[in-house]
Amino acid sequence: MPKVLLIIDMLNDFVLPGASLEVPDNRKIIPNIGREIIKAREEGYPIIYLCDAHAPDDKEFKMWPRHSVKGTKGAQVVDELEPEPKDTVVEKTTYSGFYNTRLEEVLKSLSTEEILLTGCVTNICILYTAYDLVSRGYKVTVPKDCVAGLNKDDHEFALRQMEKVLKVKVI
């Protein structure tokens, strides 16, 4: 079954101390996502980085602090998880990885059937992308130690929603 490792928003503006949308728990999941990257490379399945890349005047900044502006250090993947040239980077500007992006085209070109979903934030971009993956017929697995939420309650709520409502495999 063609599998893909999808890494969402492990960007400096979500991870580094003092960053505009810092989620401290993101730093805890870096080694775990690193483990999944090593496994994907060893087993030969593709890695896709799905990354916020906002315009300087993005309307999302009315809801959230300015973050991940395209071309800035804040919009770059953290050094520990840096993509290799053979990896695919897909830019996004909102919660779902499918809205106005090329993600669907990339997944189809890889004949993808199964997605290992990792990154942040569990209750926002992970949850909304998981829904869109499931609604398109993909088999989705979320390793709990590879996702982080804004807080424990929201994180656990999102994991329950994915498992019970979307029938995502949460391991």
Sequence and secondary structure as in RCSB ss.txt:
>XXXX:A:sequence
MPKVLLIIDMLNDFVLPGASLEVPDNRKIIPNIGREIIKAREEGYPIIYLCDAHAPDDKEFKMWPRHSVKGTKGA
QVVDELEPEPKDTVVEKTTYSGFYNTRLEEVLKSLSTEEILLTGCVTNICILYTAYDLVSRGYKVTVPKDCVAGL
NKDDHEFALRQMEKVLKVKVI
>XXXX:A:secstr
  EEEEEE  BHHHHSTT TT  THHHHHHHHHHHHHHHHHHHT  EEEEEE B TT GGGGTS S  BTTSGGG
SB GGG   TTSEEEEESSSSTTTTSSHHHHHHHTT  EEEEEEE IIIIIHHHHHHHHHTT EEEE GGGEE S
SHHHHHHHHHIIIIIS  EE 
